[in-house]
Amino acid sequence: MPCPTCQKPTELKFRPFCSKRCQLVDLNHWFGESYAIPAVEAEVDENADWPDPLTPPNDS
């Protein structure tokens, strides 16, 4: 399996990368938001009857 950063053969110590440098290059892409995992926002029903979180429950 080639290194995802530079396409050189991988090293077991750094797998799936070939070196510490390639690991850090990849990490920098995540921190810089060059990579992102797409997400779908959940729809919230604004008309739902939610209990008031500040009101203590009625234990009757």
N, C-alpha and C positions, 0 to 999 in steps of 0.2 A: 504494500500500500504506500503510495507516495505521500510526502508531506503536503498538507493542504495549503501551506503558505508558499513554498518554493518548488514543490514537485520533486525534490530529492528523495532518496530512500529514507525511510524512517529509522530512528534509533530507538531501541527498546526502552531506554531510560527516559526518553522524551515523548514516547508514543502518544498521539498519532503524528507528532512533529519530528523533525530531524535534529533540532537543537533548541537550547534555551532561548536563543534569539527568535526563532520562529514562534515559539510559545508566546513570547512577549509581544511580538508583532500582532498575533491573533488577538491576544487579550486587549491590546490597544484599540483594535477595531471594535471590540465590544464596548469598551469604555467610551470611545469616541462616537458611538451610536452609528457606525458604518454598517454594523450587523444589527438586526432586530428580529424578534419573533413576532409575527403579526398576531394581533389579538382582536377579538370581537367583543365590543362592549355589550354588557348585559342590559337588556331593556328594563327600566324601572317603571312600574305602574304608579304614577303620581297620585292616582285616585284610590289606592289601596288603603284600607282601614288599619293602620299600624298603631300599636299601643304606644302611649307616651312613655319614653324610657325614664322619665323623671318621676312618674307616678308609681308609688309602691303597688304591688299586686294585691287584689282584693281576695283574701283567703276565706270567703264565706261559704 
